[in-house]
Structures are given as structure tokens and as C-alpha cells.
Amino acid sequence: MCERWDTIEVRFGNRIRELRMLAHFTQEELGAVAQLHRNYISDLERGMRNVSLRTIEKLAQALQVEIRDLF
């Protein structure tokens, strides 16, 4: 059984936060570029969301990285 801080959602959220900060985006800015609400970005970064493939694609495009770089 995984601990809460080691779930795939938490690890994915940490990676999104890392890439967002490297891109010098606020959560609100990333949300605007990715066409996602800033609260969704916040939830995602905290590991509270199980994202869809479409959302993964939007995030990669907004962060100007390949999808594989999100993982």
C-alpha cells in the first residue's frame, strides 16, 4: 500500500509544480494558458486530481514540453 505522499497523483503534481516554476508561471497563468481553472491547477499540484489524457496534453502544450516530460 502506498503512502499518500507517494501516489502517482502526488508525484505528477510535484512534477507539474516543478515545470510551472521553471517556466515562471503562477498557477493562475498556467491555468489561463492551459485553459484550466487556477483551482484545478492547485488541486492537481497537491495530488488531489486524477487528470485525463486531454488535460495532460493541455498541460504539456502550455508548459511547452513533450508529454513524456511531465512524468
Secondary structure, DSSP 8 states (H G I E B T S, - for coil): ---GGGSHHHHHHHHHHHHHHHTT--HHHHHHHHT--HHHHHHHHTT-----HHHHHHHHHHHTS-GGGG-
